[in-house]
Amino acid sequence: MDLDGTRLVIHRMTDPGGILILPVYEFVVIDLVTGEEQIIEDMDWDHNGGYKLSGDYLVFMHDQGEIDTEVLSLELSAHMDVIDIRDGERWRAASNIRVPGGPDIFVKDGRFVWMEYRRGGFEARVRAYDPSTRSLETVIDTLNPDGEDAWLAGVGEQHALISRVHGRTDSGVLLGETRSFDLLSDDGETRTVVAFPNTLLEPQTYFPDCHLAEPYVVWTDPYDGELVIYNIETEETRRFDPQVLLEGE
C-alpha cells in the first residue's frame, strides 16, 4: 500500500496460482476524495517487488521477462517499469538491476529514487528516474565507500538517511557490530544521528527502526521503547513515552 496526496495504491493478489504457477496481482489506484477506483492489470510476480506512486506515475520493480543471469545473486535481479495512470501507458525505466528483495523506492523532486548494487559485488549506489523526462541518473555514486554494509533508509528534501553496519567480521553479528543511522546532505556532509550495538546477543538492538521526515528523524529506542525525535536543523532531541501518547495524558 502507498499513499500520495489524495490517492492510494494497493497491490493485491487476484489469483493465488498453484504448483509451478505464479500468483497474479493487480494494482488498484483509489481516489480518496471521490472513491473512484482504477484497476491496473499486472502480470505474475515471483517476489515482493517494491512500488511507489507519485503524481500521475506508478513505478514498480519486477522480474518479468528476460533477466540477465550474470547479475543473479542472493539479491534480486529486477526490471523497473513505470505506468502513467492517466492513460495506462507502461514502459521500462531500468533493466537488470541488482536490488535488495522488496526494495524501498522513495520520491524526491518528482523523481523515483532507490538503492542498487553494482555488478559483481556489493558496492551500493543510489539512482533516480524522472518519469516526466524519462531520464535515469546516478545521484550517489558510492553509498558504502569503506566496504561496510549500507542501506538507503530514507530520502528527504535535503538529506538521505543511510543505515550502516560498522565493524563487521565473521563473528561480528555475535560480538561487536555497530549499526548507525547517518544523514547525508545534498552538499555531501555526513553526520551520525544515532548508533546502536548490532548483535544477536542483544536482540532488542538488532535492526532498530528509523525514519526520515524532514526536518525530523524519528526512531524507537530499543532499550526503553521511547519514541525519539531528532531535529535536523537544531540538532535537538526529544523523547516521548508511546504509552502516554496513546492514553492522551
TORKEZA-332952 format. One record per residue: x, y, z of N, C-alpha, C, O in turn. Coordinates in steps of 0.02 Angstrom, whole numbers, padded with zeros to 5 digits, always signed. Each point is the difference from the previous one (the first is absolute). Example, Ala and Ser with C-alpha at 12.3 -4.5 7.8 and 13.67 -1.06 7.14 Angstrom:
// TORKEZA-332952
+00660-00284+00390-00045+00059+00000+00045+00060+00000+00052-00001+00033
-00070+00054-00069+00042+00059+00003-00039+00055+00037+00025+00055+00008
This chain:
// TORKEZA-332952
+00043-00059+00000-00043+00059+00000+00044+00062+00000+00052+00002+00034
-00072+00049-00073+00038+00062-00002-00049+00057-00009-00051-00006-00034
+00067+00063+00065-00045+00058-00002+00037+00060-00027+00056+00015+00020
-00088+00020-00068+00028+00061-00029-00054+00052-00002-00043+00000-00044
+00044+00046+00093-00051+00052+00001-00069-00029+00013-00013-00026+00055
-00031+00030-00104-00068-00025+00008-00012-00066-00036-00057-00021-00008
+00111-00011-00014-00007-00064-00035+00038-00055+00036+00056+00009+00024
-00088-00067-00022+00028-00058+00033+00009-00055-00052-00044-00012-00040
+00102-00022+00042+00010-00056-00046+00009-00064+00041+00036-00001+00050
-00070-00051-00071+00002-00065+00034+00023-00052-00051-00022+00000-00058
+00065-00044+00079+00023-00056-00041-00032-00063+00028+00018-00021+00055
-00066-00009-00091-00037-00056+00028+00002-00060-00045+00007+00006-00061
-00012-00065+00091+00001-00063-00036-00069-00015-00029-00050+00004+00035
+00048-00022-00099-00064-00020-00031-00004-00074-00014-00054-00027-00010
+00112-00007+00009+00002-00072-00012+00059-00028+00039+00057+00020-00013
-00069-00065+00061+00055-00026+00041+00048-00045-00037+00053-00017+00026
-00071-00004-00087+00043-00045-00037-00002-00070+00028-00049-00020+00032
+00102-00018-00043+00003-00069+00024+00069-00028-00010+00049+00038-00004
-00044-00103+00001+00065-00032-00010+00028+00020-00068-00032-00011-00052
+00091+00041+00053+00034+00024-00061-00039+00055-00036+00017+00017-00057
-00068+00010+00089-00039+00055-00030+00004+00060+00047-00021-00004+00057
+00047+00058-00083+00010+00059+00042-00066+00036+00014-00045-00001-00042
+00039+00032+00101-00060+00040+00013-00004+00061-00045+00050+00022-00028
-00110+00004+00021-00012+00059-00042-00024+00057+00044-00041-00010+00045
+00067+00070-00057-00017+00058+00039-00027+00056-00045+00007-00003-00061
-00037+00052+00092-00019+00061-00035+00009+00059+00046-00002-00006+00061
+00013+00065-00092+00002+00062+00038-00069+00032-00003-00033+00000-00052
+00012+00029+00109-00063+00037+00003+00016+00070+00027+00026+00006+00056
-00040+00046-00095+00010+00068+00022-00068+00028+00021-00048+00000-00039
+00043+00024+00102-00063+00023+00028+00005+00075+00014+00045+00023+00035
-00092+00015-00063-00005+00071+00015-00037+00007+00066-00058-00018+00005
+00092+00043+00047-00030+00002+00067-00054+00053+00007-00038-00001+00048
+00035+00048-00096-00052+00052+00001-00064-00025-00032-00054+00007+00028
+00060-00037-00087-00059-00021-00038-00017-00074+00012-00056-00021-00013
+00105-00017+00037-00010-00072+00009+00008-00040-00065-00008-00061+00000
+00025+00094-00054+00007-00034-00064+00061-00046+00001+00053+00018+00026
-00062-00079-00053+00053-00049-00004+00023-00009-00072-00041-00005-00046
+00106+00002+00036+00029-00013-00065+00043-00062+00005+00049-00001+00037
-00068-00051-00073+00036-00064+00003+00052-00002-00055-00015+00011-00059
+00077-00025+00079+00054-00006-00048+00023-00073+00000+00028-00023+00050
-00041-00012-00103+00017-00071-00003+00075-00010+00003+00039+00039-00026
-00020-00092+00060+00070-00017+00006+00009-00074-00015-00047-00039+00005
+00108+00020-00024+00013-00070-00014+00025-00034+00063+00001+00030+00054
+00021-00093-00061+00021-00038+00058+00069+00022+00024+00044+00016-00039
-00037-00016+00105+00064+00015+00032+00020-00061+00041-00043-00037+00022
+00107+00027-00013+00020-00052+00048+00043+00030+00055+00043-00034+00028
-00054+00098-00013+00033+00031+00057-00043+00060+00022-00045+00022-00035
+00062+00003+00093-00035+00059+00026+00037+00063-00022+00040+00028+00037
-00055-00005-00097+00035+00057-00027-00022+00066+00031-00056+00005+00024
+00101+00045-00024-00018+00065+00026-00040+00039-00051+00007-00010-00060
-00050+00056+00084-00037+00043-00045-00014+00066+00035+00001+00005+00061
-00013+00047-00103-00010+00068+00028-00043+00040-00048+00007-00004-00060
-00053+00044+00089-00043+00044-00039+00022+00072+00012+00011+00020+00057
-00004+00019-00110+00016+00071+00005-00034+00037-00057+00016-00012-00059
-00062+00057+00076-00035+00036-00053-00039-00047-00044-00041-00039+00024
+00053+00043-00089-00035-00042-00048+00038-00062-00019-00018-00035-00047
+00071+00019+00085+00043-00056-00019+00005-00051+00056+00007+00018+00059
-00010-00081-00079+00010-00056+00046+00061-00038-00025+00002-00021-00058
+00047+00011+00102+00060-00037-00019+00002-00063+00043-00019+00001+00058
+00043-00056-00088+00005-00063+00038+00055-00043-00028+00018+00004-00059
+00010-00046+00103+00053-00046-00020-00030-00070-00006-00045-00019+00037
+00072-00019-00084-00026-00068-00013+00054-00040-00036+00051+00027-00020
-00064-00091+00012+00047-00043-00036-00034-00035-00059+00017-00057-00016
-00063+00091-00015-00033-00027-00060+00046+00008-00060+00037+00049-00005
-00039-00097-00041+00039+00007-00062+00071-00023+00009+00016-00036+00048
+00028+00056-00094+00068-00024-00001+00041+00032+00056+00001+00061+00008
+00033-00103+00031+00045+00022+00053+00071-00021-00018+00011-00057-00019
+00035+00102+00026+00071-00014-00013+00027-00044+00056+00006+00022+00057
+00011-00084-00074+00023-00047+00051+00066+00021+00032+00018-00025+00053
+00019+00070-00085+00064+00022+00029-00010+00042+00063+00047+00005+00040
-00106+00023-00030-00010+00042+00059-00040-00036+00054-00014+00029+00052
-00005-00092-00063-00037-00037+00050+00044-00012+00061+00059-00016-00006
-00088+00022+00065+00037-00011+00062-00051-00011+00055-00059-00013-00014
+00081+00017+00077-00047-00005+00055-00048+00059-00001-00056-00004+00027
+00078+00059-00057-00045+00057-00008-00041-00009-00063+00014-00044-00041
-00063+00085+00033-00046-00005-00055+00026+00034-00063+00021+00058+00002
-00023-00093-00058+00013+00031-00064-00067+00018-00030-00044-00043-00007
+00034+00106-00010-00067+00023-00016+00000+00052-00055+00051+00028-00019
-00111-00017-00007-00014+00055-00045-00042+00051+00038-00033-00016+00049
+00036+00078-00072-00044+00052+00028-00044+00027-00056+00026+00023-00052
-00091-00025+00062-00048+00026-00049-00038+00059+00029-00007+00007+00060
-00017+00036-00105-00041+00058+00019-00067-00005-00036-00003-00018-00058
-00050+00035+00094-00067+00004-00030-00026+00071+00008+00000+00027+00056
-00021+00004-00110-00035+00063+00002-00073-00015+00015-00035-00027-00044
+00011+00042+00104-00067-00020+00020-00054+00040-00036-00059-00016+00007
+00078+00068-00044-00050+00038-00038-00024-00039-00060-00060+00001-00016
+00106-00035-00019-00020-00036-00060+00023-00073-00001-00013-00035-00049
+00045+00012+00102+00021-00070+00004+00063-00017-00037+00019-00058-00003
+00015+00108-00027+00062-00015-00037+00052-00028+00049+00008+00025+00055
+00027-00076-00077+00050-00033+00042+00066-00004-00039+00000-00017-00059
+00056+00032+00093+00064-00005-00033+00054-00020+00049-00009+00005+00061
+00066-00028-00087+00056-00023+00041+00045+00059+00017+00023+00036-00044
-00010-00026+00110+00044+00054+00022+00071-00025+00010+00047+00037-00015
-00038-00099+00039+00066-00027+00012-00005-00076-00005-00051-00030+00018
+00105-00002-00042+00000-00072-00010+00058-00033+00037+00053+00030+00009
-00065-00092+00013+00052-00042+00030+00040+00036+00054+00061+00004-00003
-00097+00022+00052+00032+00034+00056+00000-00046+00061-00047-00040+00009
+00099+00045+00032+00006-00041+00059-00023+00041+00060+00032+00049+00018
-00086-00070+00012-00028+00037+00056-00016-00050+00056-00011-00059-00014
+00009+00082+00078-00022-00043+00054-00072-00022-00012-00039+00037-00031
+00020-00095+00055-00068-00024-00008-00051+00048+00030+00011+00026+00055
-00067-00014-00091-00050+00048+00024+00030+00068+00010-00010+00029+00053
+00045-00001-00103+00037+00062+00010-00044+00060+00016-00057+00004-00024
+00084+00042+00064-00035+00063+00013+00010+00048-00058+00056+00005-00027
-00109+00029+00007+00004+00051-00052-00025+00065+00031-00053+00001+00032
+00090+00052-00041-00017+00065+00029-00012+00050-00056+00013-00014-00058
-00040+00072+00077-00014+00053-00050+00033+00065+00023-00006+00019+00058
+00041+00013-00103+00029+00066+00014-00003+00042-00063+00024-00021-00053
-00054+00080+00058-00006+00047-00056-00030-00034-00062+00022+00012-00056
-00073-00054+00067-00034-00033-00055+00037-00059-00029-00023-00030-00049
+00081+00012+00078+00039-00056-00025-00005-00059+00048-00005+00010+00061
+00005-00070-00088+00001-00061+00041+00073-00017+00016+00043+00001-00044
-00030-00016+00107+00068-00010+00024+00005-00069+00034-00044-00018+00038
+00098-00019-00052+00009-00065+00032+00075-00016+00004+00041+00032-00032
-00025-00084+00072+00068-00024+00006+00007-00065-00039-00045-00041-00002
+00103+00033-00031+00014-00062-00035+00074-00017+00007+00041+00043+00018
-00024-00106-00033+00070-00022+00003+00030+00000-00070-00034-00013-00050
+00098+00029+00047+00035-00005-00064+00011-00075-00015-00001-00042+00045
+00011+00028-00109+00013-00069-00019+00065-00027+00030+00049+00036+00006
-00051-00099+00014+00060-00033+00022+00018+00012+00073+00054-00021+00021
-00096+00054+00018+00017+00012+00069-00057+00033+00037-00057+00001-00023
+00073+00027+00082-00051+00030+00041+00014+00074+00012-00019+00028+00051
+00053+00003-00099+00008+00072+00003-00066+00032-00019-00027-00011-00055
+00000+00051+00100-00067+00028-00008+00002+00070-00029+00046+00038+00014
-00094-00022-00054-00008+00068-00026-00074+00018+00001-00043-00043+00008
+00029+00107-00015-00069+00024+00000-00015+00031-00069+00039+00040-00025
-00095-00060-00003-00019+00024-00067-00069+00033+00003-00039-00012+00046
+00025+00053-00096-00063+00036-00002-00027-00001-00072+00038+00004-00048
-00104-00009+00043-00033+00000-00066-00054+00053-00001-00043+00002+00044
+00045+00041-00096-00051+00052-00009-00049-00024-00053+00018-00002-00059
-00080-00015+00078-00048-00026-00050-00023+00053-00049-00022-00017-00055
+00025+00081+00073-00023+00052-00046+00048+00010-00058-00021+00017-00055
+00085-00029+00067+00051+00007-00054+00027-00068-00021+00038-00004-00048
-00057-00049+00084+00024-00068-00012+00076-00003+00002+00032-00031-00043
-00003+00063+00094+00073+00003+00007+00021-00036+00064-00033+00005+00051
+00088-00042-00056+00027-00040+00056+00070+00026+00016+00041+00011-00046
-00026-00001+00110+00066+00023+00019+00021-00028+00067-00042-00022+00040
+00108+00021-00028+00028-00020+00064+00008+00063+00043+00033+00047-00021
-00063-00047+00081+00002+00060+00042+00050-00008+00057+00027+00050+00025
-00013-00111-00003+00053-00014+00048+00040-00058-00029-00025-00056-00007
+00088+00070-00011+00039-00050-00037+00019-00059+00044-00001-00057-00023
+00019+00070+00085+00020-00054+00046-00030+00013+00068+00017+00050+00033
-00061-00094-00011-00034+00009+00064+00043-00029+00057-00007+00022+00057
+00050-00070-00073+00041-00033+00052+00073+00000-00022+00027-00053-00016
+00006+00111+00016+00069+00005-00025+00050-00041+00040+00052-00019-00027
-00066+00006+00091+00045-00039+00041-00015-00075-00002+00031-00039+00036
-00079+00020-00078-00017-00071-00006-00048-00026+00052-00016-00059+00000
-00008+00102+00044-00047-00021+00051-00069-00012-00031-00015+00026-00054
-00026-00065+00089-00069-00009-00022-00037+00066+00007+00006+00033+00052
-00044-00014-00102-00037+00063+00003-00065-00007-00038-00004-00034-00051
-00048+00066+00077-00066+00000-00031-00028+00071-00003+00013+00040+00045
-00049-00026-00096-00035+00064-00004-00065-00006+00039-00045-00037-00019
+00041+00074+00075-00057-00007+00045-00052+00055-00008-00056-00006+00025
+00074+00061-00059-00048+00054-00009+00029+00054-00045+00061+00008-00004
-00105+00029-00028+00020+00056-00044-00046+00059+00016-00061-00006-00002
+00092+00063+00018-00038+00061+00014+00017+00055-00049+00032-00012-00051
-00053+00072+00067+00011+00056-00046+00073+00020-00005+00024+00020-00053
+00013-00027+00108+00071+00021+00001+00048-00054+00025+00060+00011-00001
-00087-00067+00023+00043-00052+00029-00023-00070-00023-00057-00010-00019
+00105-00036+00023-00016-00071-00005+00019-00032+00067+00048+00020+00032
-00087-00070-00011+00013-00036+00063+00031-00067-00019-00030-00039-00036
+00090+00027+00062+00037-00061-00017+00007-00043+00062+00020+00024+00053
-00037-00088-00059+00011-00048+00054+00065-00037-00015+00009-00028-00054
+00037+00027+00103+00066-00031-00011+00014-00050+00056-00023+00007+00056
+00062-00058-00073+00027-00047+00050+00075+00008+00000+00033-00006-00051
-00005+00019+00111+00072+00012+00008+00031-00058+00038-00031-00030+00043
+00093+00014-00060+00037-00050+00037-00021-00071-00014+00007-00043+00043
-00034+00030-00102-00024-00068-00015+00059-00046-00011+00044+00014-00040
-00044-00071+00074+00047-00054-00010-00039-00065-00004-00062+00001+00003
+00097-00057-00010-00035-00064-00004-00043-00012+00062-00053-00031-00004
+00077+00055+00062-00038-00009+00062-00031+00065+00025-00025+00003+00056
+00026+00048-00099-00021+00066+00022-00072+00004+00023-00015+00035+00048
-00029-00071-00083-00070+00005+00017-00013-00028+00070-00050+00017+00032
+00096-00060-00007-00007-00027+00067+00036+00043+00052-00022+00004+00057
+00076+00029-00078+00044+00029+00050+00004+00076+00000+00001+00030+00054
+00001+00002-00111+00017+00071+00006-00015+00046-00057+00036+00049-00009
-00087-00061-00030-00017+00047-00052-00035+00061+00030-00028-00003+00055
+00029+00057-00093-00038+00060+00017-00041+00021-00060+00026+00003-00056
-00089+00011+00067-00043+00026-00054-00012+00074+00013-00017+00020+00056
+00027+00021-00107-00012+00072+00007-00049+00023-00054-00007-00032-00052
-00026+00087+00068-00041+00035-00050+00033+00067-00012+00007+00041+00045
+00013-00030-00107+00037+00060-00019-00040+00043-00048-00037-00026-00042
+00043+00091+00050-00031+00047-00047+00053+00022-00051+00054+00022+00019
-00071-00028-00082+00043+00025-00054-00036+00058-00033-00052-00009-00031
+00081+00069+00036-00032+00059-00028+00015+00005-00074+00045-00033-00026
-00084+00075-00008+00009+00008-00072+00069+00028-00018+00023-00009-00056
+00009+00044+00104+00067+00027-00014+00056-00048+00020+00059+00018-00002
-00078-00080+00022+00050-00051+00014+00020-00008+00072+00040-00044+00016
-00066+00086+00029+00018-00005+00071-00036-00060+00032-00059-00012-00014
+00095-00025+00056-00028-00058+00034+00004+00010+00075+00050+00023+00026
-00104-00041+00009+00002+00000+00073-00040-00059+00026-00051-00019-00029
+00075-00010+00083-00034-00057+00031-00053+00026+00047+00013+00041+00044
-00074-00066-00052-00056+00021+00042-00004-00044+00063-00008+00026+00055
+00015-00091-00064-00004-00046+00056+00037-00064-00018+00003-00018-00059
+00025-00017+00109+00034-00063-00012-00019-00049+00056-00008+00020+00057
+00000-00084-00075-00019-00052+00047+00047-00060-00007+00026-00011-00055
-00016-00027+00109+00032-00065-00009-00045-00042-00045-00061+00004+00004
+00091-00044-00047-00038-00038-00050+00020-00073+00006+00036-00026-00042
-00059-00007+00096+00021-00069+00012-00061-00044+00015-00052+00024+00022
+00061-00088-00036-00052-00048+00017-00004-00013+00075-00050-00025+00025
+00104+00043+00010-00001-00007+00073-00042+00054+00033-00019-00007+00058
+00004+00060-00094-00043+00053+00024-00056+00010-00051-00001+00049-00036
-00046-00097+00033-00050+00001-00054-00043+00062-00001-00027+00018-00052
+00022+00016+00109-00041+00061+00001+00032+00056-00040-00034+00049-00017
+00098-00056+00002+00034+00053-00038+00012-00021-00073+00029+00038-00038
-00052-00097+00019+00014-00024-00067-00049+00032-00050-00060-00006+00006
+00088+00039-00056-00039+00035-00051-00051+00050+00030-00060-00008-00011
+00083+00057+00049-00046+00052+00025-00032+00038-00059+00030+00009-00052
-00092+00012+00063-00038+00034-00052+00014+00075+00001+00011+00029+00053
-00010+00002-00112+00015+00072-00004-00032+00028-00063-00001-00032-00052
-00026+00094+00057-00035+00030-00057+00021+00073-00008+00014+00035+00049
-00013-00013-00110+00016+00070-00016-00063+00035-00024-00032-00021-00047
+00015+00076+00081-00056+00043-00019+00023+00071+00013-00017+00030+00051
+00056-00003-00098+00032+00065+00011-00048+00053+00024-00056+00007-00027
+00078+00032+00078+00067+00004+00028+00013-00047+00059+00041+00015+00043
-00075-00072-00041+00008-00044+00058+00023-00070-00022-00015-00023-00055
+00052-00009+00101+00014-00071-00004-00031-00032+00062+00009+00025+00055
-00046-00079-00065-00039-00031+00054+00020-00073+00006+00004-00035-00050
+00007+00012+00111+00013-00071+00011-00026-00020+00069-00016+00042+00042
+00012-00108-00031-00019-00027+00065+00062-00025+00035+00038-00040-00026
-00028+00065+00087+00058-00021+00040-00007-00074+00017-00049-00019+00032
+00096-00023-00053-00008-00073+00012+00007-00020+00073-00017-00056+00018
+00041+00101+00025+00009-00017+00070-00061+00014+00042-00019-00041+00042
-00013+00099-00052-00057+00017+00042-00065+00008-00039-00053+00014+00029
+00056-00021-00096-00061+00003-00041-00026+00070-00011-00054+00008-00029
+00090+00043+00052-00023+00069-00010+00007+00021-00073+00045-00022-00036
-00090+00066+00016+00004+00030-00066+00048+00059+00003-00008+00045+00042
+00058-00044-00086+00051+00052+00000-00006+00041-00063-00003-00028-00055
+00000+00094+00061-00007+00046-00057+00061+00046+00000+00012+00037+00048
+00025-00039-00103+00060+00041-00007-00013+00054-00052-00021-00014-00056
+00034+00077+00075-00009+00056-00045+00065+00012-00038+00051+00017+00030
-00052-00025-00096+00060+00006-00041+00028+00071+00003+00060+00009+00002
-00104+00040+00000+00022+00070-00004+00031+00023+00066+00051+00034+00000
-00082-00052+00057+00024+00024+00065+00044-00052+00035+00034+00016+00048
-00035-00079-00072+00036-00056+00030-00025-00015+00070+00036-00031+00040
-00097+00052-00024-00030-00016+00064-00038-00066-00004-00026-00018-00053
+00023-00017+00109-00034-00065+00004-00054+00003+00053+00011+00024+00055
-00070-00049-00072-00055-00006+00047-00021-00073+00005+00004-00037-00048
-00027+00018+00108-00019-00069+00012-00071-00002+00027-00021+00043+00038
-00017-00095-00060-00069-00007+00021-00013-00073+00017+00026-00046-00032
-00065+00036+00083-00023-00067+00018-00062-00015-00044-00051+00034+00008
+00055-00083-00053-00058-00013-00045-00063-00019+00037-00055+00014-00024
+00062-00046+00082-00060-00019+00038-00036+00062+00026-00061+00002+00000
+00099+00048+00022-00030+00062+00022-00035+00036-00057-00054+00028+00008
+00086-00030-00067-00030+00032-00058-00066-00033-00018-00049+00034-00017
+00047-00101+00020-00061-00036-00017-00055+00013+00050-00059+00003-00018
+00077+00005+00081-00050+00012+00052-00022+00073+00002-00049+00016+00033
+00086+00029-00068-00018+00070-00002+00014+00037+00063-00031+00052+00014
+00078-00076+00026+00016+00034+00063+00055+00051-00011+00020+00034+00047
